[in-house]
Amino acid sequence: MIAFLRGKLVANQLDSCLLDVNGVGYKVYIHARTAGALPEIGEEALLHTSLQVREEGWSLYGFTRAGERDLFELLQTVAGIGPKGALACLGVLGQDGLCLAVMEENVKALTSVPGIGPKTAKRMVLELKDRLKKLMGEDLALPANMELPTGREGEMEATADAILALEALGYQPQEARQAVAAVLTEEPGDLPIEEILKKALAYLATG
C-alpha cells in the first residue's frame, strides 16, 4: 500500500493533482478542499494516500491529513458508497463536518452531498457512529464549538458549500460559480444547500 507521497507538485486540477516523486509522476485524485490547501506549482507537497484497486484499474486518492484518509476508507464500508462518493462527502462537509454530522445523526447535512440519499445517510449514522468514536484520535477530534451549516445558516455559507460540492463532482470553478449565481438570482433568499445543488445541477444539465 502507498501510505503517502512526498514530491514536487506538477499540476493541480481541483479534482486531481500530479506529483513528481523522484522522477515518477503520480496522478492523485483529490477534492476541492485538498486542492485549495496544496502549495504552489513547483513546490513540495505531502499527501496521505489510499490506493483503490478496481476492475477498471488502480487509483490513488490523496488527503492532507492521515485522519481524513482513514475516514475516506471507513466511509466505503457503508453499502452504496464507493471512492467517488466518499470523496464527495469529504469535499462537501469536510473531515470534521462529516464526523459531526454522523455523531449528531444529522441526516439533512449528510444528504446535502450529491448522491447521498436519506437511506444511505441513515446507514452512515447507524454503521459509522460507534466506529467513529473508536477512530477519532487527535487528528479526528471535533472542535467543541463547531456547528454544521443546515442550509439556512446564511446565504454565504450555503453558497460556498454548494460551489465546493459542484467542484467535487468535477465541474470547473467558473462553471460552479455561474450555476449557483444563476440559481440565487432566480430565487433570492436563504435557500437550503440541497435546493441550491439540485437547481444548479439542473442549470448545468441544460446549459
KOLVO-80674 format. One record per residue: residue in one letter; x, y, z of N, C-alpha, C, O in turn. Coordinates in nm, 2 decimals, always signed. Layout:
N
['A',[X,Y,Z],[X,Y,Z],[X,Y,Z],[X,Y,Z]],
...
! end
This chain:
207
['M',[+0.08,-0.12,+0.00],[+0.00,+0.00,+0.00],[+0.09,+0.12,+0.00],[+0.19,+0.13,+0.07]],
['I',[+0.05,+0.22,-0.08],[+0.12,+0.35,-0.08],[+0.05,+0.44,+0.03],[-0.06,+0.50,+0.00]],
['A',[+0.12,+0.46,+0.14],[+0.05,+0.53,+0.25],[+0.06,+0.68,+0.23],[-0.03,+0.76,+0.28]],
['F',[+0.17,+0.73,+0.17],[+0.18,+0.87,+0.15],[+0.28,+0.90,+0.03],[+0.36,+0.81,+0.00]],
['L',[+0.27,+1.02,-0.02],[+0.36,+1.06,-0.13],[+0.41,+1.20,-0.10],[+0.34,+1.29,-0.05]],
['R',[+0.54,+1.21,-0.11],[+0.60,+1.35,-0.10],[+0.68,+1.38,-0.22],[+0.77,+1.30,-0.26]],
['G',[+0.65,+1.49,-0.29],[+0.72,+1.52,-0.41],[+0.68,+1.66,-0.46],[+0.60,+1.73,-0.39]],
['K',[+0.73,+1.70,-0.57],[+0.71,+1.83,-0.63],[+0.57,+1.83,-0.70],[+0.54,+1.74,-0.78]],
['L',[+0.49,+1.93,-0.67],[+0.36,+1.95,-0.73],[+0.38,+2.00,-0.87],[+0.43,+2.11,-0.90]],
['V',[+0.33,+1.91,-0.97],[+0.35,+1.95,-1.11],[+0.22,+2.01,-1.17],[+0.23,+2.10,-1.25]],
['A',[+0.10,+1.96,-1.12],[-0.02,+2.01,-1.17],[-0.13,+2.00,-1.06],[-0.13,+1.91,-0.98]],
['N',[-0.22,+2.09,-1.06],[-0.33,+2.09,-0.96],[-0.46,+2.13,-1.04],[-0.48,+2.24,-1.08]],
['Q',[-0.54,+2.02,-1.06],[-0.66,+2.04,-1.15],[-0.79,+2.03,-1.07],[-0.90,+2.00,-1.12]],
['L',[-0.79,+2.06,-0.94],[-0.90,+2.06,-0.85],[-0.96,+1.92,-0.81],[-0.98,+1.89,-0.70]],
['D',[-0.98,+1.84,-0.92],[-1.02,+1.70,-0.88],[-0.91,+1.60,-0.88],[-0.93,+1.49,-0.85]],
['S',[-0.79,+1.65,-0.93],[-0.67,+1.56,-0.92],[-0.55,+1.65,-0.93],[-0.55,+1.76,-0.96]],
['C',[-0.44,+1.59,-0.89],[-0.31,+1.66,-0.90],[-0.20,+1.56,-0.94],[-0.22,+1.44,-0.94]],
['L',[-0.09,+1.62,-0.98],[+0.02,+1.53,-1.03],[+0.14,+1.57,-0.95],[+0.18,+1.68,-0.94]],
['L',[+0.20,+1.46,-0.88],[+0.32,+1.48,-0.80],[+0.44,+1.41,-0.87],[+0.43,+1.29,-0.92]],
['D',[+0.55,+1.48,-0.87],[+0.67,+1.42,-0.92],[+0.75,+1.37,-0.80],[+0.81,+1.45,-0.73]],
['V',[+0.76,+1.24,-0.79],[+0.83,+1.18,-0.68],[+0.95,+1.11,-0.73],[+0.94,+1.00,-0.78]],
['N',[+1.07,+1.17,-0.72],[+1.19,+1.12,-0.77],[+1.19,+1.08,-0.91],[+1.24,+0.98,-0.95]],
['G',[+1.12,+1.17,-0.99],[+1.12,+1.14,-1.14],[+1.00,+1.06,-1.18],[+0.99,+1.04,-1.30]],
['V',[+0.92,+1.01,-1.09],[+0.80,+0.93,-1.13],[+0.68,+1.02,-1.10],[+0.66,+1.07,-0.99]],
['G',[+0.59,+1.03,-1.20],[+0.47,+1.12,-1.19],[+0.35,+1.03,-1.14],[+0.32,+0.93,-1.20]],
['Y',[+0.29,+1.07,-1.03],[+0.18,+1.01,-0.97],[+0.05,+1.10,-0.99],[+0.05,+1.21,-0.94]],
['K',[-0.05,+1.04,-1.05],[-0.18,+1.12,-1.05],[-0.26,+1.08,-0.93],[-0.28,+0.96,-0.91]],
['V',[-0.30,+1.18,-0.85],[-0.37,+1.15,-0.73],[-0.50,+1.23,-0.73],[-0.51,+1.35,-0.76]],
['Y',[-0.61,+1.16,-0.71],[-0.75,+1.22,-0.71],[-0.77,+1.29,-0.57],[-0.74,+1.23,-0.47]],
['I',[-0.82,+1.41,-0.58],[-0.84,+1.49,-0.46],[-0.98,+1.56,-0.47],[-1.04,+1.56,-0.57]],
['H',[-1.02,+1.62,-0.36],[-1.14,+1.70,-0.36],[-1.10,+1.85,-0.36],[-0.98,+1.88,-0.34]],
['A',[-1.19,+1.94,-0.37],[-1.16,+2.08,-0.39],[-1.10,+2.14,-0.26],[-1.01,+2.23,-0.28]],
['R',[-1.13,+2.09,-0.15],[-1.07,+2.14,-0.02],[-0.92,+2.11,-0.02],[-0.84,+2.19,+0.02]],
['T',[-0.89,+1.99,-0.06],[-0.75,+1.95,-0.07],[-0.67,+2.03,-0.17],[-0.56,+2.08,-0.15]],
['A',[-0.74,+2.05,-0.29],[-0.68,+2.13,-0.39],[-0.64,+2.27,-0.34],[-0.54,+2.33,-0.37]],
['G',[-0.73,+2.33,-0.27],[-0.71,+2.46,-0.21],[-0.60,+2.47,-0.11],[-0.54,+2.58,-0.08]],
['A',[-0.57,+2.36,-0.05],[-0.47,+2.35,+0.06],[-0.33,+2.32,+0.01],[-0.23,+2.33,+0.08]],
['L',[-0.32,+2.28,-0.12],[-0.19,+2.24,-0.18],[-0.10,+2.37,-0.20],[-0.16,+2.48,-0.22]],
['P',[+0.03,+2.35,-0.20],[+0.12,+2.47,-0.23],[+0.12,+2.51,-0.37],[+0.04,+2.45,-0.45]],
['E',[+0.20,+2.60,-0.41],[+0.21,+2.65,-0.54],[+0.28,+2.54,-0.63],[+0.35,+2.46,-0.58]],
['I',[+0.25,+2.55,-0.76],[+0.31,+2.45,-0.86],[+0.46,+2.47,-0.85],[+0.52,+2.58,-0.84]],
['G',[+0.53,+2.35,-0.84],[+0.67,+2.35,-0.83],[+0.73,+2.34,-0.69],[+0.84,+2.31,-0.67]],
['E',[+0.64,+2.36,-0.59],[+0.68,+2.34,-0.45],[+0.65,+2.19,-0.40],[+0.58,+2.12,-0.47]],
['E',[+0.71,+2.16,-0.29],[+0.69,+2.02,-0.24],[+0.56,+2.01,-0.17],[+0.52,+2.10,-0.10]],
['A',[+0.50,+1.89,-0.19],[+0.37,+1.86,-0.13],[+0.37,+1.72,-0.07],[+0.44,+1.64,-0.12]],
['L',[+0.30,+1.71,+0.04],[+0.28,+1.58,+0.10],[+0.13,+1.54,+0.10],[+0.05,+1.62,+0.15]],
['L',[+0.10,+1.42,+0.05],[-0.04,+1.37,+0.06],[-0.04,+1.23,+0.12],[+0.04,+1.15,+0.08]],
['H',[-0.13,+1.22,+0.21],[-0.16,+1.08,+0.26],[-0.25,+1.01,+0.17],[-0.36,+1.07,+0.13]],
['T',[-0.22,+0.90,+0.12],[-0.29,+0.84,+0.01],[-0.36,+0.70,+0.04],[-0.32,+0.63,+0.13]],
['S',[-0.46,+0.68,-0.04],[-0.53,+0.55,-0.03],[-0.53,+0.49,-0.17],[-0.58,+0.55,-0.27]],
['L',[-0.48,+0.37,-0.19],[-0.48,+0.30,-0.32],[-0.60,+0.22,-0.33],[-0.63,+0.13,-0.25]],
['Q',[-0.68,+0.25,-0.43],[-0.81,+0.18,-0.46],[-0.79,+0.09,-0.58],[-0.76,+0.14,-0.69]],
['V',[-0.81,-0.04,-0.56],[-0.80,-0.14,-0.67],[-0.93,-0.18,-0.72],[-1.01,-0.24,-0.64]],
['R',[-0.97,-0.15,-0.84],[-1.10,-0.18,-0.90],[-1.07,-0.25,-1.03],[-0.96,-0.26,-1.09]],
['E',[-1.18,-0.31,-1.09],[-1.17,-0.38,-1.21],[-1.12,-0.29,-1.32],[-1.05,-0.33,-1.41]],
['E',[-1.17,-0.16,-1.32],[-1.13,-0.07,-1.42],[-0.99,-0.02,-1.41],[-0.94,+0.05,-1.50]],
['G',[-0.92,-0.05,-1.30],[-0.78,+0.00,-1.28],[-0.75,+0.04,-1.14],[-0.84,+0.03,-1.05]],
['W',[-0.63,+0.08,-1.11],[-0.59,+0.13,-0.98],[-0.59,+0.28,-0.98],[-0.55,+0.35,-1.07]],
['S',[-0.64,+0.33,-0.86],[-0.64,+0.48,-0.85],[-0.59,+0.52,-0.71],[-0.61,+0.45,-0.61]],
['L',[-0.52,+0.63,-0.71],[-0.47,+0.69,-0.58],[-0.56,+0.81,-0.54],[-0.59,+0.89,-0.62]],
['Y',[-0.60,+0.81,-0.42],[-0.67,+0.93,-0.36],[-0.59,+0.99,-0.25],[-0.53,+0.92,-0.17]],
['G',[-0.58,+1.12,-0.25],[-0.49,+1.19,-0.16],[-0.55,+1.29,-0.07],[-0.66,+1.35,-0.10]],
['F',[-0.50,+1.31,+0.05],[-0.55,+1.39,+0.15],[-0.44,+1.46,+0.23],[-0.33,+1.40,+0.24]],
['T',[-0.47,+1.58,+0.28],[-0.37,+1.65,+0.36],[-0.35,+1.60,+0.50],[-0.25,+1.62,+0.56]],
['R',[-0.45,+1.52,+0.55],[-0.44,+1.47,+0.69],[-0.46,+1.32,+0.68],[-0.54,+1.27,+0.61]],
['A',[-0.38,+1.25,+0.76],[-0.39,+1.10,+0.77],[-0.53,+1.06,+0.82],[-0.59,+0.96,+0.77]],
['G',[-0.59,+1.13,+0.91],[-0.72,+1.10,+0.96],[-0.83,+1.11,+0.86],[-0.92,+1.03,+0.86]],
['E',[-0.81,+1.20,+0.76],[-0.91,+1.22,+0.66],[-0.90,+1.10,+0.56],[-1.00,+1.05,+0.51]],
['R',[-0.78,+1.05,+0.54],[-0.76,+0.93,+0.45],[-0.82,+0.81,+0.52],[-0.89,+0.73,+0.45]],
['D',[-0.81,+0.80,+0.65],[-0.87,+0.69,+0.72],[-1.02,+0.69,+0.72],[-1.09,+0.59,+0.70]],
['L',[-1.07,+0.82,+0.73],[-1.22,+0.83,+0.72],[-1.27,+0.80,+0.58],[-1.38,+0.74,+0.57]],
['F',[-1.20,+0.84,+0.48],[-1.23,+0.81,+0.34],[-1.25,+0.66,+0.32],[-1.34,+0.61,+0.26]],
['E',[-1.15,+0.58,+0.38],[-1.16,+0.43,+0.37],[-1.28,+0.38,+0.45],[-1.34,+0.28,+0.41]],
['L',[-1.30,+0.44,+0.57],[-1.41,+0.39,+0.65],[-1.54,+0.41,+0.59],[-1.63,+0.33,+0.60]],
['L',[-1.56,+0.52,+0.52],[-1.69,+0.55,+0.45],[-1.72,+0.45,+0.35],[-1.84,+0.42,+0.33]],
['Q',[-1.62,+0.39,+0.29],[-1.65,+0.29,+0.18],[-1.70,+0.15,+0.24],[-1.73,+0.06,+0.16]],
['T',[-1.70,+0.14,+0.37],[-1.75,+0.02,+0.43],[-1.90,+0.02,+0.43],[-1.97,-0.08,+0.46]],
['V',[-1.96,+0.14,+0.41],[-2.11,+0.16,+0.40],[-2.16,+0.12,+0.26],[-2.11,+0.17,+0.16]],
['A',[-2.25,+0.03,+0.26],[-2.31,-0.01,+0.13],[-2.36,+0.11,+0.05],[-2.43,+0.20,+0.10]],
['G',[-2.32,+0.11,-0.08],[-2.36,+0.22,-0.17],[-2.27,+0.34,-0.18],[-2.29,+0.43,-0.26]],
['I',[-2.16,+0.34,-0.10],[-2.06,+0.44,-0.10],[-1.93,+0.39,-0.16],[-1.86,+0.30,-0.09]],
['G',[-1.89,+0.44,-0.27],[-1.76,+0.40,-0.33],[-1.66,+0.51,-0.31],[-1.69,+0.61,-0.24]],
['P',[-1.54,+0.50,-0.38],[-1.44,+0.60,-0.37],[-1.49,+0.74,-0.40],[-1.46,+0.84,-0.33]],
['K',[-1.56,+0.76,-0.51],[-1.61,+0.89,-0.56],[-1.71,+0.94,-0.46],[-1.71,+1.06,-0.43]],
['G',[-1.80,+0.86,-0.41],[-1.90,+0.90,-0.31],[-1.83,+0.95,-0.18],[-1.87,+1.05,-0.12]],
['A',[-1.73,+0.87,-0.13],[-1.66,+0.91,-0.01],[-1.58,+1.04,-0.03],[-1.58,+1.12,+0.06]],
['L',[-1.53,+1.06,-0.15],[-1.45,+1.18,-0.18],[-1.55,+1.30,-0.18],[-1.51,+1.41,-0.13]],
['A',[-1.67,+1.28,-0.23],[-1.77,+1.39,-0.24],[-1.81,+1.42,-0.10],[-1.83,+1.54,-0.07]],
['C',[-1.83,+1.32,-0.01],[-1.87,+1.35,+0.13],[-1.77,+1.44,+0.20],[-1.80,+1.54,+0.26]],
['L',[-1.64,+1.41,+0.18],[-1.54,+1.49,+0.24],[-1.52,+1.63,+0.18],[-1.49,+1.72,+0.24]],
['G',[-1.54,+1.63,+0.04],[-1.53,+1.76,-0.03],[-1.64,+1.86,+0.01],[-1.62,+1.98,+0.02]],
['V',[-1.76,+1.81,+0.04],[-1.87,+1.89,+0.07],[-1.87,+1.93,+0.22],[-1.89,+2.05,+0.25]],
['L',[-1.86,+1.83,+0.31],[-1.87,+1.86,+0.45],[-1.74,+1.88,+0.52],[-1.73,+1.94,+0.63]],
['G',[-1.63,+1.83,+0.46],[-1.50,+1.84,+0.53],[-1.49,+1.72,+0.63],[-1.59,+1.66,+0.67]],
['Q',[-1.37,+1.70,+0.68],[-1.35,+1.58,+0.77],[-1.42,+1.61,+0.90],[-1.50,+1.52,+0.95]],
['D',[-1.41,+1.72,+0.97],[-1.47,+1.74,+1.09],[-1.62,+1.76,+1.08],[-1.70,+1.71,+1.16]],
['G',[-1.66,+1.82,+0.97],[-1.81,+1.84,+0.95],[-1.88,+1.71,+0.93],[-1.99,+1.69,+0.97]],
['L',[-1.81,+1.62,+0.85],[-1.87,+1.49,+0.83],[-1.88,+1.41,+0.96],[-1.98,+1.34,+0.98]],
['C',[-1.77,+1.41,+1.04],[-1.78,+1.34,+1.17],[-1.89,+1.39,+1.25],[-1.96,+1.32,+1.32]],
['L',[-1.90,+1.52,+1.26],[-2.00,+1.59,+1.34],[-2.14,+1.55,+1.29],[-2.23,+1.52,+1.37]],
['A',[-2.16,+1.55,+1.16],[-2.29,+1.51,+1.11],[-2.33,+1.37,+1.15],[-2.45,+1.34,+1.18]],
['V',[-2.24,+1.28,+1.14],[-2.26,+1.14,+1.18],[-2.29,+1.13,+1.33],[-2.39,+1.06,+1.37]],
['M',[-2.20,+1.19,+1.41],[-2.22,+1.18,+1.55],[-2.35,+1.24,+1.60],[-2.41,+1.19,+1.70]],
['E',[-2.40,+1.35,+1.54],[-2.52,+1.41,+1.58],[-2.64,+1.36,+1.50],[-2.75,+1.41,+1.51]],
['E',[-2.62,+1.26,+1.42],[-2.73,+1.20,+1.34],[-2.80,+1.30,+1.25],[-2.92,+1.30,+1.24]],
['N',[-2.72,+1.39,+1.20],[-2.77,+1.50,+1.11],[-2.79,+1.45,+0.97],[-2.70,+1.47,+0.88]],
['V',[-2.90,+1.38,+0.94],[-2.93,+1.33,+0.81],[-2.94,+1.43,+0.71],[-2.90,+1.42,+0.59]],
['K',[-2.99,+1.55,+0.74],[-3.01,+1.66,+0.65],[-2.87,+1.71,+0.60],[-2.86,+1.73,+0.48]],
['A',[-2.78,+1.72,+0.69],[-2.64,+1.76,+0.64],[-2.58,+1.65,+0.55],[-2.52,+1.69,+0.45]],
['L',[-2.60,+1.53,+0.59],[-2.54,+1.42,+0.50],[-2.60,+1.41,+0.37],[-2.53,+1.38,+0.27]],
['T',[-2.73,+1.44,+0.36],[-2.80,+1.43,+0.22],[-2.77,+1.56,+0.14],[-2.82,+1.56,+0.03]],
['S',[-2.70,+1.65,+0.20],[-2.66,+1.77,+0.12],[-2.55,+1.73,+0.02],[-2.51,+1.81,-0.07]],
['V',[-2.49,+1.61,+0.04],[-2.38,+1.56,-0.05],[-2.45,+1.50,-0.17],[-2.54,+1.41,-0.16]],
['P',[-2.42,+1.54,-0.29],[-2.48,+1.48,-0.41],[-2.46,+1.33,-0.42],[-2.35,+1.28,-0.40]],
['G',[-2.57,+1.26,-0.44],[-2.56,+1.11,-0.45],[-2.58,+1.04,-0.32],[-2.60,+0.92,-0.31]],
['I',[-2.59,+1.11,-0.21],[-2.63,+1.05,-0.08],[-2.77,+1.08,-0.05],[-2.81,+1.19,-0.01]],
['G',[-2.85,+0.98,-0.05],[-3.00,+0.99,-0.02],[-3.02,+0.96,+0.12],[-2.93,+0.92,+0.20]],
['P',[-3.15,+0.98,+0.17],[-3.18,+0.95,+0.31],[-3.15,+0.81,+0.36],[-3.10,+0.80,+0.47]],
['K',[-3.17,+0.71,+0.28],[-3.14,+0.57,+0.32],[-2.99,+0.55,+0.34],[-2.95,+0.50,+0.44]],
['T',[-2.91,+0.60,+0.25],[-2.77,+0.59,+0.27],[-2.72,+0.67,+0.39],[-2.63,+0.63,+0.46]],
['A',[-2.78,+0.79,+0.40],[-2.74,+0.88,+0.52],[-2.77,+0.81,+0.65],[-2.69,+0.81,+0.74]],
['K',[-2.88,+0.74,+0.66],[-2.92,+0.67,+0.78],[-2.83,+0.55,+0.80],[-2.80,+0.52,+0.92]],
['R',[-2.79,+0.49,+0.70],[-2.69,+0.37,+0.71],[-2.56,+0.43,+0.76],[-2.50,+0.36,+0.84]],
['M',[-2.52,+0.54,+0.71],[-2.39,+0.60,+0.76],[-2.40,+0.62,+0.91],[-2.30,+0.59,+0.98]],
['V',[-2.51,+0.68,+0.96],[-2.52,+0.71,+1.10],[-2.52,+0.58,+1.18],[-2.44,+0.56,+1.28]],
['L',[-2.59,+0.48,+1.13],[-2.61,+0.35,+1.20],[-2.48,+0.27,+1.21],[-2.44,+0.22,+1.31]],
['E',[-2.41,+0.27,+1.09],[-2.29,+0.19,+1.08],[-2.16,+0.26,+1.13],[-2.06,+0.19,+1.17]],
['L',[-2.16,+0.39,+1.13],[-2.03,+0.46,+1.15],[-2.02,+0.53,+1.29],[-1.91,+0.56,+1.33]],
['K',[-2.13,+0.55,+1.35],[-2.13,+0.63,+1.47],[-2.04,+0.57,+1.58],[-1.95,+0.64,+1.63]],
['D',[-2.06,+0.45,+1.61],[-1.97,+0.38,+1.71],[-1.83,+0.37,+1.66],[-1.74,+0.38,+1.74]],
['R',[-1.81,+0.34,+1.54],[-1.68,+0.32,+1.48],[-1.60,+0.45,+1.48],[-1.48,+0.45,+1.50]],
['L',[-1.67,+0.56,+1.46],[-1.60,+0.69,+1.46],[-1.55,+0.72,+1.60],[-1.44,+0.78,+1.62]],
['K',[-1.62,+0.68,+1.70],[-1.58,+0.71,+1.84],[-1.45,+0.64,+1.87],[-1.36,+0.69,+1.94]],
['K',[-1.43,+0.52,+1.81],[-1.30,+0.45,+1.82],[-1.19,+0.50,+1.73],[-1.07,+0.51,+1.77]],
['L',[-1.23,+0.55,+1.61],[-1.13,+0.60,+1.52],[-1.08,+0.74,+1.56],[-0.97,+0.77,+1.53]],
['M',[-1.17,+0.82,+1.62],[-1.13,+0.96,+1.65],[-1.02,+0.96,+1.75],[-1.04,+0.93,+1.87]],
['G',[-0.91,+1.01,+1.70],[-0.79,+1.04,+1.79],[-0.77,+1.19,+1.78],[-0.86,+1.27,+1.76]],
['E',[-0.65,+1.23,+1.79],[-0.61,+1.37,+1.79],[-0.65,+1.43,+1.65],[-0.70,+1.54,+1.64]],
['D',[-0.63,+1.35,+1.54],[-0.65,+1.41,+1.41],[-0.79,+1.42,+1.37],[-0.83,+1.49,+1.28]],
['L',[-0.88,+1.34,+1.44],[-1.02,+1.34,+1.41],[-1.10,+1.41,+1.53],[-1.23,+1.40,+1.53]],
['A',[-1.03,+1.48,+1.61],[-1.11,+1.55,+1.72],[-1.19,+1.66,+1.67],[-1.15,+1.73,+1.58]],
['L',[-1.31,+1.67,+1.72],[-1.41,+1.77,+1.67],[-1.40,+1.90,+1.76],[-1.40,+1.88,+1.89]],
['P',[-1.39,+2.02,+1.70],[-1.39,+2.14,+1.78],[-1.52,+2.15,+1.86],[-1.63,+2.12,+1.81]],
['A',[-1.51,+2.18,+1.99],[-1.62,+2.18,+2.08],[-1.73,+2.28,+2.03],[-1.85,+2.26,+2.06]],
['N',[-1.69,+2.39,+1.97],[-1.79,+2.49,+1.93],[-1.82,+2.49,+1.78],[-1.88,+2.58,+1.73]],
['M',[-1.79,+2.37,+1.72],[-1.82,+2.36,+1.57],[-1.97,+2.34,+1.55],[-2.03,+2.27,+1.62]],
['E',[-2.02,+2.41,+1.45],[-2.15,+2.40,+1.40],[-2.16,+2.37,+1.26],[-2.08,+2.42,+1.18]],
['L',[-2.25,+2.28,+1.22],[-2.27,+2.25,+1.08],[-2.37,+2.34,+1.02],[-2.47,+2.37,+1.08]],
['P',[-2.34,+2.39,+0.89],[-2.45,+2.47,+0.82],[-2.56,+2.38,+0.79],[-2.54,+2.27,+0.74]],
['T',[-2.68,+2.42,+0.82],[-2.80,+2.34,+0.80],[-2.87,+2.37,+0.67],[-2.97,+2.31,+0.63]],
['G',[-2.82,+2.47,+0.59],[-2.88,+2.51,+0.47],[-2.95,+2.64,+0.49],[-2.98,+2.71,+0.39]],
['R',[-2.97,+2.69,+0.61],[-3.03,+2.82,+0.64],[-2.95,+2.90,+0.74],[-3.01,+2.98,+0.81]],
['E',[-2.82,+2.87,+0.75],[-2.74,+2.94,+0.84],[-2.69,+3.07,+0.78],[-2.63,+3.16,+0.85]],
['G',[-2.72,+3.09,+0.66],[-2.68,+3.21,+0.59],[-2.65,+3.18,+0.44],[-2.60,+3.08,+0.41]],
['E',[-2.68,+3.28,+0.36],[-2.66,+3.25,+0.21],[-2.52,+3.23,+0.18],[-2.49,+3.15,+0.09]],
['M',[-2.43,+3.30,+0.24],[-2.29,+3.29,+0.20],[-2.23,+3.15,+0.23],[-2.16,+3.10,+0.15]],
['E',[-2.27,+3.09,+0.35],[-2.22,+2.96,+0.38],[-2.28,+2.86,+0.28],[-2.20,+2.77,+0.23]],
['A',[-2.41,+2.86,+0.26],[-2.47,+2.77,+0.17],[-2.41,+2.78,+0.03],[-2.39,+2.68,-0.04]],
['T',[-2.39,+2.90,-0.02],[-2.34,+2.93,-0.15],[-2.20,+2.87,-0.16],[-2.17,+2.80,-0.26]],
['A',[-2.11,+2.89,-0.06],[-1.97,+2.84,-0.07],[-1.97,+2.69,-0.07],[-1.90,+2.62,-0.14]],
['D',[-2.06,+2.62,+0.01],[-2.07,+2.48,+0.02],[-2.12,+2.42,-0.11],[-2.07,+2.31,-0.15]],
['A',[-2.21,+2.49,-0.17],[-2.27,+2.44,-0.30],[-2.16,+2.44,-0.41],[-2.15,+2.35,-0.49]],
['I',[-2.09,+2.55,-0.41],[-1.98,+2.56,-0.51],[-1.87,+2.45,-0.49],[-1.83,+2.39,-0.59]],
['L',[-1.84,+2.42,-0.36],[-1.74,+2.32,-0.33],[-1.80,+2.18,-0.38],[-1.72,+2.10,-0.43]],
['A',[-1.92,+2.16,-0.35],[-1.99,+2.03,-0.39],[-1.98,+2.01,-0.54],[-1.95,+1.90,-0.59]],
['L',[-2.01,+2.12,-0.62],[-2.01,+2.11,-0.76],[-1.87,+2.08,-0.81],[-1.84,+2.00,-0.90]],
['E',[-1.77,+2.15,-0.75],[-1.63,+2.12,-0.79],[-1.59,+1.98,-0.76],[-1.51,+1.92,-0.83]],
['A',[-1.64,+1.93,-0.64],[-1.61,+1.79,-0.61],[-1.67,+1.69,-0.71],[-1.62,+1.58,-0.72]],
['L',[-1.77,+1.73,-0.78],[-1.83,+1.65,-0.88],[-1.76,+1.66,-1.01],[-1.80,+1.59,-1.11]],
['G',[-1.66,+1.75,-1.02],[-1.58,+1.76,-1.14],[-1.61,+1.89,-1.23],[-1.55,+1.91,-1.33]],
['Y',[-1.70,+1.97,-1.18],[-1.72,+2.10,-1.26],[-1.61,+2.20,-1.23],[-1.55,+2.20,-1.12]],
['Q',[-1.58,+2.28,-1.33],[-1.48,+2.38,-1.31],[-1.53,+2.49,-1.22],[-1.65,+2.51,-1.21]],
['P',[-1.44,+2.56,-1.14],[-1.49,+2.66,-1.05],[-1.58,+2.77,-1.12],[-1.67,+2.81,-1.06]],
['Q',[-1.54,+2.81,-1.24],[-1.62,+2.91,-1.30],[-1.76,+2.86,-1.34],[-1.86,+2.93,-1.32]],
['E',[-1.77,+2.74,-1.38],[-1.90,+2.68,-1.41],[-1.98,+2.67,-1.28],[-2.10,+2.70,-1.28]],
['A',[-1.92,+2.62,-1.17],[-1.99,+2.61,-1.04],[-2.04,+2.74,-0.99],[-2.16,+2.75,-0.95]],
['R',[-1.96,+2.85,-1.00],[-2.00,+2.98,-0.95],[-2.11,+3.03,-1.04],[-2.20,+3.09,-0.98]],
['Q',[-2.10,+3.02,-1.17],[-2.20,+3.07,-1.26],[-2.34,+3.00,-1.23],[-2.44,+3.06,-1.23]],
['A',[-2.34,+2.87,-1.21],[-2.46,+2.79,-1.19],[-2.53,+2.83,-1.06],[-2.65,+2.86,-1.05]],
['V',[-2.45,+2.85,-0.95],[-2.50,+2.89,-0.82],[-2.55,+3.03,-0.83],[-2.66,+3.06,-0.77]],
['A',[-2.48,+3.12,-0.90],[-2.52,+3.25,-0.91],[-2.66,+3.26,-0.98],[-2.74,+3.34,-0.95]],
['A',[-2.67,+3.18,-1.09],[-2.80,+3.18,-1.16],[-2.91,+3.13,-1.08],[-3.02,+3.19,-1.09]],
['V',[-2.89,+3.04,-0.99],[-3.00,+2.99,-0.90],[-3.04,+3.10,-0.81],[-3.16,+3.12,-0.79]],
['L',[-2.94,+3.16,-0.74],[-2.97,+3.26,-0.64],[-3.03,+3.39,-0.70],[-3.10,+3.46,-0.64]],
['T',[-3.00,+3.42,-0.83],[-3.06,+3.53,-0.90],[-3.20,+3.51,-0.93],[-3.29,+3.59,-0.91]],
['E',[-3.23,+3.38,-0.96],[-3.37,+3.35,-1.00],[-3.46,+3.33,-0.87],[-3.57,+3.37,-0.87]],
['E',[-3.39,+3.28,-0.76],[-3.46,+3.26,-0.63],[-3.38,+3.32,-0.52],[-3.32,+3.25,-0.45]],
['P',[-3.38,+3.45,-0.51],[-3.30,+3.51,-0.40],[-3.35,+3.47,-0.26],[-3.47,+3.44,-0.24]],
['G',[-3.26,+3.48,-0.16],[-3.30,+3.44,-0.03],[-3.22,+3.32,+0.02],[-3.13,+3.28,-0.05]],
['D',[-3.24,+3.28,+0.14],[-3.16,+3.17,+0.20],[-3.22,+3.04,+0.17],[-3.30,+2.98,+0.24]],
['L',[-3.17,+2.98,+0.05],[-3.21,+2.85,+0.01],[-3.13,+2.75,+0.09],[-3.01,+2.77,+0.11]],
['P',[-3.19,+2.63,+0.12],[-3.11,+2.52,+0.17],[-3.01,+2.47,+0.07],[-3.03,+2.48,-0.05]],
['I',[-2.89,+2.43,+0.12],[-2.79,+2.39,+0.02],[-2.83,+2.28,-0.07],[-2.79,+2.28,-0.19]],
['E',[-2.92,+2.19,-0.03],[-2.96,+2.08,-0.11],[-3.05,+2.13,-0.23],[-3.04,+2.08,-0.34]],
['E',[-3.12,+2.24,-0.20],[-3.20,+2.30,-0.31],[-3.11,+2.37,-0.41],[-3.13,+2.37,-0.53]],
['I',[-3.01,+2.44,-0.36],[-2.91,+2.51,-0.44],[-2.85,+2.41,-0.53],[-2.83,+2.44,-0.66]],
['L',[-2.80,+2.30,-0.48],[-2.73,+2.20,-0.56],[-2.82,+2.14,-0.66],[-2.79,+2.12,-0.78]],
['K',[-2.95,+2.11,-0.62],[-3.04,+2.05,-0.72],[-3.07,+2.14,-0.84],[-3.07,+2.09,-0.95]],
['K',[-3.09,+2.27,-0.81],[-3.12,+2.36,-0.91],[-3.00,+2.39,-0.99],[-3.01,+2.42,-1.12]],
['A',[-2.88,+2.40,-0.93],[-2.76,+2.42,-1.00],[-2.72,+2.31,-1.10],[-2.68,+2.34,-1.21]],
['L',[-2.74,+2.19,-1.05],[-2.72,+2.07,-1.14],[-2.82,+2.07,-1.26],[-2.78,+2.04,-1.37]],
['A',[-2.94,+2.11,-1.24],[-3.04,+2.12,-1.34],[-3.00,+2.23,-1.44],[-3.01,+2.22,-1.56]],
['Y',[-2.95,+2.34,-1.39],[-2.90,+2.45,-1.47],[-2.78,+2.41,-1.56],[-2.78,+2.43,-1.68]],
['L',[-2.69,+2.33,-1.50],[-2.57,+2.29,-1.58],[-2.61,+2.18,-1.68],[-2.55,+2.18,-1.79]],
['A',[-2.71,+2.10,-1.65],[-2.76,+2.00,-1.74],[-2.82,+2.06,-1.87],[-2.81,+2.00,-1.98]],
['T',[-2.88,+2.17,-1.85],[-2.95,+2.24,-1.97],[-2.86,+2.34,-2.04],[-2.89,+2.39,-2.14]],
['G',[-2.74,+2.36,-1.97],[-2.66,+2.47,-2.02],[-2.58,+2.46,-2.13],[-2.51,+2.56,-2.17]],
! end
